[in-house]
Amino acid sequence: MIISSLIKSFISTLIIEYIILKLLFIKRKVFMPVLLVNMLTNPLIVYIYNIMSLFSFEYKDIVTIFLELLVVIVEGYIYKYLLEIKWEKALIISFISNAIAYLTGILLTLYL
């Protein structure tokens, strides 16, 4: 179950974030940066979330928000260097792409 969740989350996040970054950087190659940041952040956060769910951790939502904010910062930092953009833009891109991916994940979970 956890492996399936990790794979589904990784693939859907990768697709969503790639599309968002491609829309923002039409002329740049963004697949490798998106792949790299998600290889570093997505499996860990999904694993932690699944473990908290297994044990009915009562502060799961607070921890998830904190972890998502950390992911936004880490991915923003990586995007800053890989895409050679300003910190503010990298942080905004990271926030938007992660927010959309996260909300899409919630919707998919509710309706599938």
C-alpha positions in Angstrom: 0.0 0.0 0.0 2.7 2.5 0.9 4.8 1.6 -2.2 1.7 2.1 -4.4 1.0 5.4 -2.8 4.6 6.5 -3.3 4.5 5.7 -7.0 1.1 7.3 -7.7 2.1 10.4 -5.8 5.5 10.7 -7.4 4.1 10.3 -11.0 1.2 12.6 -10.6 3.3 15.3 -8.8 5.9 15.0 -11.5 3.4 15.5 -14.3 1.6 18.4 -12.6 4.7 20.2 -11.7 6.3 19.6 -15.1 3.2 21.1 -16.8 3.3 24.2 -14.5 7.0 24.8 -15.0 6.7 24.2 -18.7 4.0 26.9 -18.9 6.2 29.3 -17.0 9.4 28.5 -18.9 8.2 27.7 -22.4 11.7 27.9 -24.0 13.6 26.1 -21.2 14.1 22.5 -20.6 12.5 21.9 -17.2 12.0 18.2 -17.0 15.3 17.3 -15.3 15.0 20.1 -12.6 11.4 18.9 -11.9 12.5 15.3 -11.8 15.4 16.1 -9.5 13.5 18.1 -7.0 10.7 15.6 -6.8 13.1 12.7 -6.4 14.5 14.5 -3.4 11.3 15.7 -1.7 8.3 13.7 -2.8 9.1 10.1 -1.6 10.1 11.4 1.9 7.0 13.5 2.5 4.6 10.9 1.1 6.3 8.2 3.3 6.0 10.4 6.4 2.4 11.2 5.7 1.6 7.5 5.2 3.3 6.5 8.4 1.3 9.2 10.3 -1.9 7.9 8.7 -1.2 4.3 9.8 -0.8 5.4 13.4 -3.7 7.9 13.5 -1.3 10.7 14.4 -3.6 13.4 15.7 -1.3 16.3 14.5 -1.0 14.9 11.0 -2.5 18.0 9.3 -0.1 20.4 11.1 2.9 18.3 10.4 1.9 18.0 6.8 1.6 21.7 6.4 5.0 22.2 8.0 6.5 19.5 5.7 4.9 21.1 2.6 6.4 24.5 3.5 9.8 22.9 3.9 9.4 21.2 0.5 8.5 24.6 -1.1 11.6 26.2 0.4 13.9 23.3 -0.6 12.5 23.0 -4.1 12.6 26.8 -4.5 16.3 26.8 -3.5 17.1 24.0 -6.0 15.0 25.8 -8.8 16.9 29.0 -8.1 20.2 27.4 -9.1 19.1 24.9 -11.7 16.9 27.4 -13.6 19.2 30.4 -12.8 16.3 32.6 -11.6 15.8 34.9 -8.7 15.0 33.5 -5.3 11.6 35.2 -5.1 10.6 33.8 -8.5 11.9 30.3 -7.6 9.9 30.4 -4.3 6.7 31.5 -6.1 7.1 28.8 -8.7 7.7 26.2 -6.1 4.7 27.3 -4.0 2.3 27.4 -7.0 3.4 24.0 -8.4 3.3 22.3 -5.0 0.0 23.8 -4.0 -1.6 22.7 -7.3 0.0 19.2 -7.0 -1.1 18.9 -3.3 -4.7 20.0 -4.0 -4.9 17.7 -7.0 -3.7 14.8 -4.8 -6.5 15.6 -2.3 -9.1 15.7 -5.1 -7.9 12.4 -6.6 -8.0 10.8 -3.2 -11.5 12.0 -2.5 -13.0 11.0 -5.9 -11.0 7.9 -7.0 
